[in-house]
Amino acid sequence: MHLLPYMSILLTASAVYLPLQPRVDPCLKDVRPNADGTAGIGAEFESPFFYFVNPKCSNDDTNAAKKEVVDGRKGTNWYLYILNGVNIKVGSGDGERAGKAIADDLIGWHPWTGDGPHTVDVSNNKCNPWKIDGPNKNTKPEDVPWEPQVTTPMPLEAVYSLMKEQWENTELEPGRNILDGFGRKGDRLVLSNTNGIDRLKVTDDVLGFCSLVLSYAKAATENLKPDQSPKLFLTFMPRTEFNTIYKQVKSKIPGDLFNLFNSLACYKTEKKSKEVVVDTAYCKGTLSKPVPNDKFGALSYTNTALNPPATMNIKTWIQGIGKESPFPDALSKFDESIDKSIGGLGDKMEKIYDSQRSVPLFEFRDLLDIKTSEIEKFMKDVDSTIQKLHKDFADAPGESNRDVPASCTLPGAPAKSSPTTPAPVVVAPVDPPSPPRCVPNPTDSVKDAHEGEMQKAAKYFCDKYASNTNAQAPIKIAQTIIAGTRTLGRTTVDIAYLYAPNMGNQDDVYDIKLTSVGNCTPTNGFNLASPVKDNQCAKILQSAWKNCPNRGRGGEITAGCLVYSIKTKY
């Protein structure tokens, strides 16, 4: 087996380090629908900093190892480190308890302590022993970073609410839903009156379904690596196959399904301006009268790891969904050649918490990194979040009385009256400061970031822009700072200063922001220099950077009613 750098493929601790994306997803063993159809929570914790290697093991034996218990590490509702979605029910508290159990297990186990070599045995595997790689002797098990994934039943309209939040909120801001991942976003949907659909009567479950299909379809412009799954392109992955999901909204979508999506492909929303424009890759004409070409239907996914390669055409896929045949849908069938993730649970669904309504299962991916010591709280928060979403979206939407967001309709569409806006929720100041919310680990090459230069950049920002001890809300200060050597006259100095866009990609360029939290009023006013006792601006920024194990990419901390953010630009 050849070792490759850690890139976009996420590897579980129970999984050996594979050169290709796993052909058998280790979470499938336990993250499956409950036999009684009640809402469950399955979770998987992956880490690029803790894995096992054996250069002599074949790919087949390596894949077989991924489904087995490592070094006997297992307990009630978990094995290293996957939570059993069959037994863990929403609202039971079992997820929180299992999260605590796996954190306690790793901290007590600490398998890389002492003199090496550090190895483990995998049950029923021909390649034992496996070498532990990643941590060094100074790595504390409670500080190991993990990239969580959560599988649970979710109504389409709830998924769409998360999609909208992901589009509107790309920063690590307080209040962002814990199930809303970071990564490549799906295409924001623009609905026309195609196929006789009245865009002002379209419900959010239809918008969720169409956004999901369109996003996977347009992502086919990306070239997949051998054995790479399209699941990597979106943070919302359906574990229920698409024919079954389509049945949830079929009665609301008249006409030919591919004709609808061929029209929807004509529109896109610009990332920065949020302006709706014609997607010239697939259409010509104007927003009011777009003319599709043949390129959207010609898109396809290909897995070159197989001989002959497996191929899935987008037009055939969507036409098949419209006919509800074949089963499973073509994209789910294609993913079977890789790791059986997309649609891998077939027509299985589960009920909403405290309800008899059955909905599809989704895996929520690319969530914020957490440390071992934070897993218990993470699972508690996940359970609470699922309960709230299930309560908020308990009833399937009928004919819509809601507003269609402006970004989801064509320009010039008549507006509808809005319901009464509820009173804002008052947010309490955060004291002591929150743990850092870290930027996800990069999957591509990045510029270097050095602690000494980061400290100079943080001090420069705080001295120049955050010395005010009595500021007024709302507060939004943002600057890009570069730190390093600079020639002033005949002298070369190591300083921080404002970065100009024409300077190009360089090391130690930091985007630094200071913003106030909405509906939050500090007791003694907004003190930018020291929002809470014994915590100064530069110290907070340095802590947000230093305590994030993400190759110096940075993060943010909430202190009082202020959010201090420092992130590398390149």
N, C-alpha and C positions, 0 to 999 in steps of 0.2 A: 504494500500500500504506500502511495506517495503522499507526503504531507504538503498541503497547499496553504497559503496565507489565509487567515480568517477574513472573509469578505462578506458577501450578502447572505451566505448560508448560515442559518442559526443552528447550533448543535446543542443537544441536551447533555447534561452531565451523565445521564445513564447511557448516552450514545457514545460510541467510539468516534474518533475524529476521521471523518470520511472525506475523500477528495471530491466526491460528488454529493449533490443533495441526497439525503437518505431516500431509498426507494420504498422503504416501509416506514411510515411515520410512527415513531414510538408511542405517540399519544393515542393512537387508534386502539390500542389494547384495552384502555379503560375509559377513554373519552368517547362514549357512545350513548345512545339514548337509553333512558331508564325503561325497564320492562313495564312499569305501570304508567308510563307516559307523563309523570310529573316532572316539573322543572328541576333540572340538575345543573351543577357547576363542575366542569372539568377544567383543570389548569395544568400547564406545563411550564417549567422554569428552565431556561437555557442560558448557558454562559460561555462566552469565548475565552474565559480565563480559567476554566476547569474542565478538562477533558482527558480521554484515555487514548493511548496510541499503541499500535503494534505493527511495525513495518512489514512483518512476515505474514500477516493475515490477509487472506483473499477478500475481495469485495463481497462475495456471497456469505462467507463466515462473519464478516464485519456486519453486514445487514442483519444476519441472524442474531448477533449479539445485542443489537439494539432493542430487541423485544424481551430481553431477559433481565433478571434482577442482578445488580452489581454488589458484590461483597456482602450479600445478605441484607442490604439496606432496604427495609420495607417495614410498614406498620399499618395501623388502621386507616384505611382509605388512601394510602399512598405507597408508592415505591419510588426509588431515587430518580428524579424528583418530579414525579407526576401525580396529580391528585385525581382520584377515582370519581369520574363524573357519573358513574352508575349509582353509587351509594350516597354521594354528597348532594343533598337537596337544597334548593334555594330556601333561605329562611330558617334552616336547621341549626346554623352555627358550626356545622361539621367542617366547612371549608376553612374557617378561622382556626379551628382546633388542629386540623391536618397541616395547615400552614405553620403553626407553632411547632408541630412535631417534626417537620422536615428541617426547620431552622435549628431546633435543638439537636437533631441528629447530626447535622453537618458540623455544628460547633463542638459537639462531644466527640465526634469521629476524628476530625482534623487529620486527614490521612496523609498530609504532606509534612507533618511535624517530625522532628528528629532527623537522624542521618538516613540517607537513601540506601538503596533504591526504593522508591515508593510505588508499589504495584497493587493491583486488585485482581480478583478473579470474577469472571462473568459466568453465571449459571449456564450449564448445558452448552458451553462454547469450546471449540477445538483450539483456540489460540491463546489460552491463558498461559502466563499472566499478562495483564495489560499495564503499561506504565502510565502513572498519573503525570500529566503535563499542565502547565499554565501557572499555578501558584508558585511563589518562592517561599523560602523559610520564614520571611517576615510578613507574609500575607495572613491576616487574621480571617478565620472562616466567617465571622459575622460581617466582614466587610466585602466579601465576594459579591460582585455585581451579577444580577440576573436579568434576563429579558423575558418577561412573562407573556403567556398567551392564555386566553380564557375562552372556553366553549360553553355556550348556554343557548336556550331557545330565546328568540327575539322577534317580535312583530316587525314586518317590513317598514311600517311607518316609524317605529322607534329607531331602526337602523338609519332611516333617512334623516331623522333628527340629528344623529351623530355625524352623518355625512355633511349636513349643513354646518354644524359646529366646526368640523374639521376644515371646511373651506373658509369660514369667517375668522377662525382663531388658530393661526399657525404658530403662535408663540407659546412658551411654557407659562401660561398665565393661570392664576388661581381660579378655581371654578371649572376648569376644563374637565370634561367627563373622563373618568378613569378608564373607560373602555374605548376612548377615542385615541387611536394610535397616531404615530408620526411616521412619515414615509411618503411614498408616492401617493398622491390623491387621485381619486376617480374623477371622471369628467362631470362637472356641474351640469345638471340637466336643464335643457331649454325645451319646453313643450309647445308645439304648434298645434293647429287644429287638424292635423293629419288624421286620416282614417275616421273622420267624423267625431274625434274627441274634442269636447269643449274644454279648453284649457282652464277655464275658470271654475270647472266642476271636478277637475281631477283631484283625487285624494292622495294623501302622502304615501299610502302603501303602493300605489301605482308609480309614483315618483321614485320610491325606493327601489322597486323592481326594475324600472327602466334605467335608472342610474347605474345599478349593479351590472346589468347586461351590457349597457353601452360602454362602461368603463373597462370591462374585460375585453370587449370587442376592440376598442381603440388601442388598448395596450398591446394588441397583437402586432403593432408596428415595431415593438422591441424584439430584438433577436435573442431567443432563449439559448442558453448554454446547454450542452448535452445533459439530459436528466434534470433540467431546471423547470420548476413548476410555475405556471402563470400566477399562482397564489402570491408570489413575492411582489407583484406589482400593486396590490391593494392591501389595505389594512383590515378590510371586512371580507372574510372568506366564508361562503355558504358551505356548510357540511351536508345540508340537504340538497339533493340534485335539483336542477332548474325546472324540469317539467312539473315537479311537485310544487315548487315555489310559484310557478306561473298560475296554477289552479287557484291560488289565493286572490288573484286579481283578474282572472280571465274574463269574468262577466263585465268588467269595466273597460276592457280594451277591444273595441270593435275592429273588424277588418283584418287585413293580412299583417301579421306581426313583423315580417321583414320589411315591408313597405314603410311601416311606422319607424323602425330603427334606421332605415336608409335615409329618412327625412330628418330624424333627430341628429344623425351624424353631421348634418350640415351646420350645426351651431356649436360654438364653444364660448366659454367665458374667459376673458383675459385674466391672468393671475393677479396682476398688479392693479389694473384699473377696474376690475370686475365688470367690464363692458362686454356685452354680448356682440359677437361678430360672426361672420360666415367662416366656417372652417374650410379654407380653400383646398385642403388636401382631399376633400371628398365632394365638394360642391362648388359651383359658380353661381352668379346671380346676386340677388340682394337678400337682406334679412326677410323681407316680406314675400319674396318669390325666389327661393333658392332652387337650384337645378342640380340634383345629385349626378355624379359620374358613377363609374363602375368600380371605383377603387375600394370603397368600404366593404362591399360584398366579397372582394377578392382577398381581403386580409385572411391570414391563417397563422396557426401555431404549428411548430415542427419540433419534434424531439429526435435529434440526430444520433442519440445514443443507441437507438435500435437499428437493426438491419433487416428489412428496409426501414427508413425513418418513419415514425408515426406523425401523421399530419391531420389537422383539424381546421376546416374552412369555416369562417365566421358566418357566411350566408347560410350554409347548410345547417350550422348549429342553431341559428335563430329560427329558420324555417322548421326545424325539428321540434323546437320548444312550442311553436305555434300549433303543431300537430300532436304535441305530447307524445312523440315517438321519434326515434327509438328511446328505450329506457335502459340505462340512464341517458341523460342528454349527452350530446357529442363532446362538450368540454369536460364533463365529469368522466366520460369514457376515456378521453385523451389523457387526463391526469392519472388514470389507472396505470398508464405506462411509466409513471414517474413515482408517485408516492401515495396515490389514492386519497388525497386530501380534499380537493374541490369536489363537492357532492359525494364524498366517500361513504356517507351514511344512507345513501339511496333515498327512499321516500319517507324516512323516519322523521317524525316531528315530536315535540313535547308541548305540554300545556303551559300556559302562562301561570305564574305563581298565584295561587289562591283563585284559580279560574279554570273553566273547562274548555277554554279556547286553545286549540292546537296551532302552533306556529313553527316555522323552520328553525333549524339549529345553525348558528353562526360561530365561527372562531374569530375572535378579536385579536389582531396581531400588531406587532411593532409598538407595544405599549411602553410607557416610560420605564427605564431601568430602575430596579430597586436593589437594595442590599439584602443579604441573608437576614439581618436583624429586622428588616421591614416586611418580611413575607407574611407574618401573622396579621398585621394591620392591613396589608394589601388585600388579603382574602376577606377580611371583615368589610372593608370598603367596597370591594367588588360585589359581595352579597347584598349590601345595602343599595348599591347602585342598580343592580338587576331588579330588586324589589320595587324601587321607585319607577324605573322604566316600565315594568310590567303593570304597575298601578296607573301610571299616566296614560298608557296606551292599551288599557285592558279591553276596550271594545273596538271591534273592527270598524274602520271609518265607512260611513255610508256616503250618500250624496254630500259633497263637501259644502259646509258652511264656513270653512276656514278661508283665510287669505292665502292665495298662491304667492310665494315670495317673488318680488320683482325680477330677481335673477333667474327665476324658473319659468318666466313667460316672455313672449316676444315683446320688444319695445312697442309702446303705444297701446298695450292691452288695457282695457278699462279697469280701474281699481274698484275694489269692494270695500264696504265699511268694515272697520276693525272692531273686534270685541273690546270690552273694557279692559284696560291694562291693570293687572294686579299691583298692589302696593309693593315697592321694592323690599327685598329682604335685607335687614341691617346686618352688616358683617362686623364681627368683633376684631379689634386689633390683635395681631399675633405677637405675643410676648411670653416666653423668649422666641427668638426668630425660628422660622420653620427649618426643617432639614432641606438641603438643596434639591431642587428638581433639575435633573441633569439632562443635557442634550444627549440624544441617542448616540451610541458608538458609531463612528463613521464606517462606511462600507467601502469607500474609495480612498485613494491617496490624499493626504492633507498636508498643509504646511505645518512647520514646527511651532510649538508654543512653549515658552520657557517661564518658569515661575518668577524669576527675577524681573523679566521684562513685563510680565503680567502685573506684578506689584507696582511697577512704575506707571503703567497705563491706568490702573485703578486709582492710584494717588493723584495722577494728573486730572482725571475726570472729577474726582471728588473735590479737589481743591478749587477747580475752575467752575464746576457746575452744581455742586451739591453742598456748598458752604452755608446755604440759607437755613436758619434755625426757626423760621416762622413763615413757611410757604403756604400758599393757598391752593386748594384742589380746584379743578383736576390738574394733576401733575404728569407731564410726559416730556422727559428729557432724553434725547438719544444722540450719541456721538460715536464716531469711529476713530479709534486711537491706535497709533502704531508706536511701538517701542523698540529701540535698538540704537546702533551707532549712527551718528549724523555729523557731517562736517560743517562747522560754523567758522567761516574765515579760514584760518590755518589750523584750527583746533578740531579734533575729532572727539565727540562726546557721546555718552550712552544715555539717551533721554527718551521721554515719551512726548509725542506731539500729534496734532490732528493729521489724520490720513486723508490724502486726496485721491479720488478715483483714478487719476492718470498715473498713479504710482504702480499700478499692476498688482499681481498676486505676490505677496511677501509673507515671511514668517512674522509672527507676533503682531498681527492686526486684530484688534478686538472691537466688536460692536458692544457698546455699553449703554444700558438703558436704566432709567429710573422713572417708575410710574406709580400713581396712586391707585389703591384698590377701591372700586366703586362701592358706594353706600357704607363706607368705613370712615369713622371720625376718631382720630386719636385724642386721648384725654387732654394732652398738652399741646395740641396743634401739630402741624406737619414739620417735623425737624428733619430735614434732609441729611444733615451732617451726622446725627445720632438719633435714629428713630426710636430706639429703646435703650434703656440704661446699659452702659458698658459695651455698646455695639456701635462702632463708627462706620461710616460709609465704606471706606477702603477695606476695613476688616471684613465687612459683610461680603463685598465683592470677591475678595481673596478667598474667603471660605467657600463661596459658591463655585469657584474654579477649582480649588485645591481638593475639595471633598467629593468631586465627581470623577470616578474612574473611567474616563472616556477619552484618553489620549489628549487631555488638555483642551477639550472642546468647550468646556464651561457649563454653566447652568444659572439658576436664579434662586433667590431666597426672599421670602416675605418676612419683613420685620415691621411690627406695628401695622400701619396701613399703607406701607410702601413696598414695592417689589424692586429689588436690585438684581439686575441681569447683566452677565458678562459672557460673551460667546465669541469664539474665534470666527473671523470672517472667511478664512480660506483653510 
